[in-house]
Amino acid sequence: MKILHSGDWHVGQTLDGYERSGEFRAFFARLKEVAQEEKPDVLVVAGDIYDNGMPSTAAQNLYTTALLDLHRACPGMEVVVIAGNHDSGARLEIARELWGAFGIHVVGGLRRGPDEKVDTDRHIIEIKDPEGRKKGYVVAVPYVHPLNFPDLTGDTPREERPQAFFQTLLDKVAERNADGLPVVLTAHLAVRGGDFSCHENAPNRIGGEECIPAEVLGQGFDYVALGHIHKPQPIPGTEGRMRYSGSVLPLNFDETHTHSLTFVEIERHDAPPQVRLIPLPATIPVRTVPAEPVEFEEALRELRLFPADEEAYIRVHVKAKDFLPSNSAERAVQALNGKKARYCSIKMVSEALSAPVDAPRFRVSEIRSTSPVEMAKIYYKNEYNSELEPELEAMLQEVWRETHQDTTSEA
Ligand SMILES: [Mn+2]
């Protein structure tokens, strides 16, 4: 079985207010080209189809048009789509029946049948070639928070439910798979041991109890097509049987890695998967300028030197002692005037912050006897390594007085 593994499309995403439909269209054009060349039996999309649960009509139009276009170009290829944490699984499934008519299998969430039992069959998809010959299986598990996996037996402890769920599905496949066909599992989650570095500054940081050990995904698969982490990578210790294919275009300034599609071939059940990455060059790259932080005026000089014809999203890299002037963004935009590059944001490294400071410690009684303004002064000194300006102090005094008076008059 030949599998094209992708995911984390985030259709509809904007970067610092810039609309990106052109980049998404370029990706879908490339995806179609690759699918036509490689002729996979199945395309697996491992979640985060859209950037959010309420995608705009334009985003939905872009996705549905692209998927239908892909189906027309490669009618023999089946498609399996699961919901990620960014998607609304229910919304994704609205046209599930309609998609099914085109060999596009959408699994947005877990459903219970009339007997109140979780319908496990809807997660098991038989992949067939155009002549109807069975090529293999895809077990599709959309995003479920590790604490929300269902209890299939009635007495499985909460922490054991994810593993029990995956294993139940894989056991069902094993029962049906007398021909020893390849088994692929697709899921959208964070697996321990992965490199999450491109998510560290993102609003949705990944880690903690949401990270599950690889063993939880059970036994009996030949390959796990993962979604959630945006950097393409194998999970260490799984002999290449578990991979993230990553996002398809840079979604933030930390996604500087090469984006790619993952092409996987599995001869038969229990044979090692052959993996090949197909690079997806960014239509518009993200650039942090300069690579190392510099004073703001120097950064502006760098921006003026940026090649006029080079398309890029720009994050300005600045170091400063305290705050940047309020017109900094405006000045950065001016510095890029007449160039194709687009100003996005400023990444500021505080020099005061990078200096090691011994944070003062307080007893509860000390906190109680220190006025909020005094506390603010200590915090400011500690945080920025300089005294709170008298003007700011006066403003804080005023705010405190006002709020204090309000609460006393109410009482
Ligand atoms: Mn994602």
Boltz pocket constraint, residues with backbone or C-beta under 6 A from the ligand:
constraints:
  - pocket:
      binder: B
      contacts: [[A, 8], [A, 10], [A, 47], [A, 48], [A, 84], [A, 86], [A, 228], [A, 229], [A, 230]]
      max_distance: 6.0
